[in-house]
Amino acid sequence: MNIDVTVIKDDYHGDTSKMFFVGDPKPADKRLVEITQECMYKAMALVKPGCQLGDIGHVIQQHAESNYYTVVREYCGHGIGAVFHEDPQVMHYGRPGTGMALKEGMCFTIEPMINQGKPQSKLLGDHWTVVTKDRKLSAQWEHTCLVTADGIEVLTRRKEEVFPWEK
């Protein structure tokens, strides 16, 4: 299950999501969730001034596909601030060395949706719930990221998180 939370503090938005298991997951399902989180972390580790959006999408796509998963293309990360969804769009697939270059002060989400099966998704009648068209499992993680002079500040960091680049 994915829980996606948005907070507004001092007129600014934050956006984050985390995966949870209900019961004991099958090893293949647990692996999907772990790889999806790794995709997000690999992308976050690249964030610094000069990094290009295509670099972020590429590292996510490469890690997902090298583990035999697919990347949902109908949804993406987004700029965030006083407005909830704003530019830039942060795709979770792409070519390195392409797209907008990051600058200090930019704030956006990285939120890959990774599927066990085909990449296509479908929005249900409640206009919120998204499922895969082939009904195979999908996972998503999300953080709100601020580009600093020398890297990243994760504005939605959880107390228990230790990021791979900090080890």
N, C-alpha and C positions, 0 to 999 in steps of 0.2 A: 504494500500500500504506500502511496506517495502522499505526504502531507505538504501542501504548499501554503506558505504564510506570507502575508504582506503587512508591514507595519508602517504607520505614518507617524513620524516624530519631528516636531518643530517644522512642520510643513514639507518634510522630505520623506520619500518612500524608501523602504527596504524590501527585498524580496528574496525568499529562500525556500528550499524544499529539501526534504529528507525522506529516504525510504525506510519502511518498517516491515517486519515480517509478522504475519499472523499465523501462529503455530510454528511447526518445524519446517523450514524450507527444504526443498529438494536441492542437492548439490548444484545442479545446473542452474536453478533459479537464484541461488545464493551467488553463484559466479557472475551472472548477469548484473546483479546489483553492485558487486565489487568492481567489475570492469567499468561500469558506468561511472562510479565514483572516481576511479582512477582516471577516466577520460577527463572529468572536470578538473581534477588536481593537476594533471599534465598541462592542461590549458592554462590554469591559473599560474603555474610555475613560470610561464612565458611572459606574463604581464609585466611590462615596464615601458617607459617611453621608447618609441621607435619600433616596438613590436607591431606587426601588421595583423589586421583581423583575419586575413587568410592563413596566417601562421597558427592562430588559435583553432580555427576550423579544421585545418589539416591535421594537427596533432590529435584531435578528438577522433576524426574519421579514421586515421591510420591505426590508432589503438583499438578502436571498435572493430574495424574490419579485419585486423590481424588476429583478432580473437573470434572471428566468424559471426559477428553481429552486424547490424545495419544501423544507420543514423536516420532518424526522422527528419525530414526536410521541410515539413509544413510549419514548424515552430522553431523559434530561435531565441537566443538571449537578446537583451535590449538595453539601450541607455535608460537610466533611471535617475530621478532627482525630484524636483518639484512636481514633475509630471511622471506618472507611473510607467508608461511605455513611451519612449522617445528614441530618436536616433542616438547612436548607430544601431543597426541590426547586427547581432553577433551570431553568425551562422556556425553550425557545428560540423561543417564540412568545408573544404576549400583547398586552395593551392597556396603553398608558402610564398612569401614575398609579394602578395597581392592584397588589395584592400587598404582601407584607411590605416594610417599609422597612429598608434596610441600616443597621447600626450598627457603629461602630468595634470591631474585634476579631473580627468574623465572618469565617469562612474557608470558601470553597466553590469548586467548579469551574465554569467556563464551558466547554462542550464541544459546540458545535453540530454536528449531522450534517445535511448538506445534499445533496439528491438532484437528479440531472438530470431524472428522471421524476417519477412519483407519490411521495407521501410515505411510503407503507406499507413496512414492513420485515419481515423474517422471521428468526427465530433458527434456525440450523442444528442438526443432531443432536449436535454437539460441545458444545452449550450455551454457546458463547462467540462463534462467528462469526456476524455479522449481515450479511445481504444485502438488497438491495431486492427487493420482490415482483415488480416488473416487470423485474428484472435489469439496469436501467440503473445507471450509476455513482453513487457516493456519496463524499463526503469528510468528514473530521472532523479538527478541531484541538481541543486542550484545554490549559488551564492551571489551576493552583491559585492562587486569589487571596485576599489578606488585605485587609480593609477597614481603612484607616488613618484617622487624624483628618482628613486632607485629601485622601484619594483611595485609591490602590491600591498594594499591594506584590505583585508577581508572584513567588510563591515557587518556581515551576518555570521561571523565565526561563532561556533558553538564551544562551550567550555571544554568539552572532552576532546576537541580536535587538535591534533598535531599534524601539521602539513608536511608532506614528504620533503619539501625543500628546507625544512627547519631541522631535520634530523642530522 
